[in-house]
Amino acid sequence: IIAGLNHPNIVQIYDAGQQGKLLYFVMEYIQGPTLSNLLHLDGTIPQHIAVEYAAQIAEALDAAYRERDVIHRDIKPENLMLNRWGKIKVMDFGLARAIGYQKITVAKTLVGSIYYASPEQVWGENLDNRSDIYALGVVLYEMVTGQRPFTGRSMPELTQAIVHGNPPPPSTHIPTISYDVEKIIMQALSLDREERYPDANSMALELRALHLKPASP
């Protein structure tokens, strides 16, 4: 399914097969770094660059859902890489699910990605594209503030924070954040998925319409 996607912001799968007992697939080589690497090094990503990255991710998610009914289910900075030209590549569709195909249940899939999981994902409800939109909202929040919207000292505390919603607005951490960027982030993070963007392309269009410039030195 992923090999059938042809989008500049989705890693390409060229081939798959079996050699003896070994299953393999051949994919596009991306040198990196990941957004996680960038955040680890710099703490935050400049607002105008973060918005551009988020728009590219949204366009990739929209193509996957629109063309193949694919929900990624694991959007997080570790799965978002930059190629040598500074363009985002959405990686690791290992937890992805195509609507209409058999569900894949992986034990503890949420443990490493819980910070980016939507409330409905935590509850184990049926997911649609708006779960990926939520995860992208978390990633954009983290890119511009250097903080995740929900934290907790334990897994139960963190999951409770997620399912109750109401994260602190990004301006709590970065008072200089654009009002429009904050509005987009908070809509993507809506507890009720009916209040999020109906599709990732709608979010991409709003991000692109901002035309943000680099902050003055």
C-alpha positions as CSV (number, residue, x, y, z in Angstrom):
1,I,0.0,0.0,0.0
2,I,2.8,2.5,0.9
3,A,4.7,1.6,-2.2
4,G,1.7,2.8,-4.2
5,L,2.0,6.3,-2.7
6,N,4.0,8.8,-4.7
7,H,4.4,12.0,-2.8
8,P,7.5,14.1,-2.3
9,N,7.1,14.1,1.5
10,I,6.6,10.4,1.9
11,V,9.5,8.0,1.9
12,Q,9.4,5.8,-1.2
13,I,9.3,2.0,-1.0
14,Y,10.9,0.5,-4.1
15,D,10.6,-3.2,-3.6
16,A,9.7,-6.0,-1.1
17,G,10.3,-9.7,-1.1
18,Q,11.7,-12.7,0.8
19,Q,15.1,-14.2,0.8
20,G,15.0,-17.5,2.5
21,K,13.3,-16.8,5.8
22,L,14.1,-13.1,5.7
23,L,11.4,-10.6,4.7
24,Y,12.8,-7.4,3.4
25,F,11.8,-4.1,1.7
26,V,13.9,-1.7,-0.2
27,M,13.3,2.0,0.6
28,E,14.6,5.4,-0.3
29,Y,17.7,6.4,1.6
30,I,17.3,9.5,3.7
31,Q,20.4,10.9,5.4
32,G,18.5,12.7,8.1
33,P,18.4,14.3,10.6
34,T,15.1,13.7,12.2
35,L,13.0,16.5,13.8
36,S,13.8,14.8,17.1
37,N,17.5,15.3,16.4
38,L,16.9,19.0,15.6
39,L,14.9,19.5,18.8
40,H,17.5,17.7,20.9
41,L,20.2,20.0,19.5
42,D,18.4,23.3,19.3
43,G,15.5,23.1,21.8
44,T,13.0,24.7,19.3
45,I,12.7,25.3,15.6
46,P,12.1,28.8,14.3
47,Q,8.4,29.4,13.9
48,H,8.4,30.1,10.1
49,I,10.4,26.9,9.5
50,A,8.2,24.8,11.9
51,V,5.1,26.0,10.0
52,E,6.7,25.0,6.7
53,Y,7.6,21.6,8.0
54,A,4.1,21.1,9.4
55,A,2.5,22.0,6.1
56,Q,4.6,19.4,4.3
57,I,3.7,16.8,6.8
58,A,0.0,17.7,6.5
59,E,0.2,17.4,2.7
60,A,1.8,14.0,3.1
61,L,-0.8,12.7,5.5
62,D,-3.6,14.0,3.3
63,A,-2.2,12.2,0.2
64,A,-1.9,8.9,2.2
65,Y,-5.4,9.2,3.5
66,R,-7.0,10.5,0.3
67,E,-5.3,8.1,-2.1
68,R,-5.0,4.9,-0.1
69,D,-7.1,5.4,3.1
70,V,-3.9,5.1,5.1
71,I,-3.8,6.4,8.7
72,H,-0.2,6.6,9.9
73,R,-0.9,6.3,13.7
74,D,2.6,7.1,14.8
75,I,3.4,10.6,13.8
76,K,6.2,11.9,16.1
77,P,9.5,13.8,15.6
78,E,11.5,10.5,15.4
79,N,9.5,9.5,12.3
80,L,9.9,12.8,10.5
81,M,13.2,13.2,8.6
82,L,14.8,15.9,6.5
83,N,16.5,15.0,3.2
84,R,19.6,16.7,1.9
85,W,17.5,19.5,0.4
86,G,15.7,20.2,3.7
87,K,12.4,18.7,2.7
88,I,10.4,16.6,5.2
89,K,10.0,12.9,4.6
90,V,7.3,11.0,6.6
91,M,8.9,7.7,7.6
92,D,8.0,4.5,9.4
93,F,4.5,3.4,8.4
94,G,5.0,0.3,10.5
95,L,1.9,1.0,12.6
96,A,-0.1,2.4,9.7
97,R,-3.5,1.0,8.9
98,A,-5.5,1.1,5.7
99,I,-9.3,1.4,6.3
100,G,-11.0,-1.8,5.2
101,Y,-8.0,-4.0,5.9
102,Q,-7.5,-6.3,8.8
103,K,-6.6,-4.4,12.0
104,I,-3.1,-4.9,13.3
105,T,-2.8,-5.0,17.1
106,V,0.7,-4.5,18.5
107,A,1.2,-4.8,22.2
108,K,2.4,-1.6,23.9
109,T,2.4,0.3,20.6
110,L,1.5,3.5,22.5
111,V,4.3,3.3,25.1
112,G,7.0,5.1,23.0
113,S,4.5,7.4,21.3
114,I,2.0,8.2,24.0
115,Y,2.9,11.9,24.0
116,Y,1.6,12.2,20.4
117,A,-1.4,9.9,20.8
118,S,-4.9,11.3,20.3
119,P,-7.5,10.9,23.1
120,E,-9.4,8.4,20.9
121,Q,-6.2,6.4,20.4
122,V,-5.6,6.2,24.1
123,W,-9.2,5.0,24.6
124,G,-8.7,2.4,21.9
125,E,-11.5,3.7,19.7
126,N,-11.7,3.5,15.9
127,L,-9.4,6.0,14.3
128,D,-9.6,8.1,11.3
129,N,-7.4,10.8,9.7
130,R,-8.1,13.2,12.5
131,S,-6.0,11.2,14.9
132,D,-3.0,11.9,12.6
133,I,-4.0,15.6,12.5
134,Y,-4.0,15.6,16.4
135,A,-0.5,14.1,16.4
136,L,0.8,16.7,14.0
137,G,-0.7,19.4,16.3
138,V,1.5,17.9,19.1
139,V,4.6,17.9,16.9
140,L,4.0,21.5,15.8
141,Y,3.5,22.6,19.4
142,E,6.8,20.9,20.3
143,M,8.6,22.4,17.4
144,V,7.7,26.0,18.3
145,T,7.8,25.8,22.1
146,G,10.3,23.0,22.8
147,Q,7.7,21.5,25.2
148,R,5.1,18.8,24.7
149,P,1.5,19.9,25.4
150,F,0.8,17.1,27.9
151,T,3.2,15.7,30.6
152,G,2.9,13.5,33.6
153,R,5.1,11.8,36.2
154,S,3.7,8.4,35.3
155,M,1.9,6.7,32.4
156,P,-1.6,7.0,34.1
157,E,-1.0,10.7,34.9
158,L,0.0,11.4,31.3
159,T,-2.9,9.4,29.8
160,Q,-5.3,11.2,32.1
161,A,-4.0,14.6,30.9
162,I,-4.4,13.6,27.3
163,V,-8.0,12.3,27.6
164,H,-9.1,15.3,29.6
165,G,-7.6,17.7,27.0
166,N,-7.1,21.4,27.8
167,P,-3.3,21.8,27.1
168,P,-1.7,25.1,28.0
169,P,-1.7,27.3,24.9
170,P,1.8,27.6,23.2
171,S,1.9,31.3,24.2
172,T,2.3,30.1,27.8
173,H,5.8,29.0,26.9
174,I,6.5,31.4,24.0
175,P,4.7,34.7,24.4
176,T,5.9,35.9,21.0
177,I,4.2,33.1,19.1
178,S,2.0,34.2,16.2
179,Y,-1.7,34.2,17.2
180,D,-2.6,32.4,14.0
181,V,0.0,29.6,14.6
182,E,-1.4,29.1,18.1
183,K,-5.0,29.0,16.8
184,I,-4.0,26.3,14.2
185,I,-2.2,24.2,16.9
186,M,-5.1,24.4,19.3
187,Q,-7.7,23.4,16.7
188,A,-5.6,20.4,15.7
189,L,-5.4,19.5,19.5
190,S,-9.1,19.7,20.1
191,L,-10.3,17.0,22.4
192,D,-13.4,16.4,20.3
193,R,-12.2,15.3,16.9
194,E,-15.3,16.9,15.3
195,E,-13.7,20.2,16.2
196,R,-10.3,19.5,14.5
197,Y,-9.6,20.0,10.9
198,P,-11.8,17.6,8.8
199,D,-8.7,16.7,6.7
200,A,-5.0,17.4,6.7
201,N,-5.2,19.4,3.5
202,S,-7.4,22.0,5.3
203,M,-4.7,22.3,8.0
204,A,-1.9,22.6,5.3
205,L,-3.8,25.4,3.5
206,E,-4.1,27.4,6.7
207,L,-0.4,26.9,7.5
208,R,0.6,27.9,3.9
209,A,-1.6,31.0,4.1
210,L,0.3,32.4,7.0
211,H,3.4,33.5,4.9
212,L,5.5,33.8,8.1
213,K,8.8,35.6,7.8
214,P,11.9,34.9,9.9
215,A,11.9,36.8,13.2
216,S,14.0,40.0,13.3
217,P,17.4,39.5,15.1
